[in-house]
């Protein structure tokens, strides 16, 4: 689930407080950086940390094309942040 959400966020070019997915990786993973940007190759902790950088309601609007993911993303982020 986290992998799918990060891939969708990546595809939509969304940016959290620490930038987009690759910018986040460059600043948070000194070993691999964005060189290994495939979310499926990252730990759930890294994926969750990236998703935590999205905090406003506008950030959480993944896409009108994927309303079910929007609901799941909000629920997941509420769970992660609590």
Steps between C-alpha positions, in 0.01 A plus 500: 500500500773751593692419183192566285431830671860619464498399132179695443637803684817470290300473176297810590817695580381587847736655752495482877691719744826339385430511127402224263595133544849537349576818693387326817729205428798723424467677833404198712702211362869581480587143395283461189330837453268521202719254308267225615167679477266202452266511803463120497870474587464724806400410854155578633667739744646708216169501311311605814755772575450641150121492531525677836642803314151557358299674768237734360163403356622621162802270525271207575288546188677235295274521199137539409555194280585285801257604775531164677876555533437850630292352783753224564790746495329722756423202723853367462659833581276545803612156616869571430493843667322381813 
